[in-house]
Amino acid sequence: EHALLATNWVSCGASCNSHEIVQVFELRDGRPVVVQQISFDSDARGTGANFDDNSQTLTITGRSNEESPHCCPKSLDVVTYRWARQQFVQSSYRREVVPDS
């Protein structure tokens, strides 16, 4: 059996940054062990991780690594993963415009 955990980390100095980490755990000898980790920039409106239990897919929406200023992200990367036995495997990718506020 596996467990999926998504956490958000915010770090601040002169400005703040937000990153999300999605981890897959499995039990080994009765202890949880991280077997896969996906991290992404969540410093934009519309970011996050969503797991659909019925289709066994994980969709991650993260801020694109493009040249927009820190304050004003322009686009998001939407990556879909499918569960393949013991890990998530990327099945699709698209880029979207950051939603209006």
Buried (B, 14 or more C-beta within 10 A) or exposed (E): EEEBEBEEEEEEEEEEBBBBBBBBBBEEEEEEEEEBEBBBBBBBEBBBBEBEEEEEBBBBBBBBEEEBEEEEBBBBBBBBBEBEEEEBEEEEEEEEEBEEE
